[in-house]
Amino acid sequence: MVTKRPPKTKIGWEEWVSYPDLGLPCVKAKIDTGARTSALHAFDAVPFEKDGVAYLRFKIHPIARNRKLTRECEAPLIGERFVTSSNGQKEKRFIIKTRLIMGKETFDTEVTLTKRYGMSFRMLMGRNSLKQGRFVVDPARACLLGKIFNPEDLYK
């Protein structure tokens, strides 16, 4: 007997994602199948304890090139790990686990936090996060799950 798998969702090289548990309705992510881990822009990260559980409080500018829009977020802290970036530099990063919505798919994923000032995207989505959903990437197309023309409006 052959078991049918659900079809894969086709995504482009960039997509809008949501982190509802962080209060982030939209963040534009670059899909990077060459990266193992996902990275989210964050600054002013401070570990703390909440009901005996390790947490991390941090700030984010969720929209690229808009430093006026700032959100403070909290998430369970998984730990810290050294990550080697594409330019070969090693950096110690906090790791959080949070819920991610991408199109019709919702799943928990681990994300490293780093300062992504000067980068075109506040989020880099790596292979480990992509494996949580069922995605196939079309590198010639963008925003196959939908476009958001005024992302700032979702933060009002």
Secondary structure, DSSP 8 states (H G I E B T S, - for coil): --------EEEESEEEEEEGGGTEEEEEEEE-TT-SSEEEE-EEEEEEEETTEEEEEEEE--STT--S--EEEEEEEEEEEEEE-TTS-EEEEEEEEEEEEETTEEEEEEEEEE--TT-S-SEEE-HHHHHHS-EEEETT---TT---S-GGGGG-
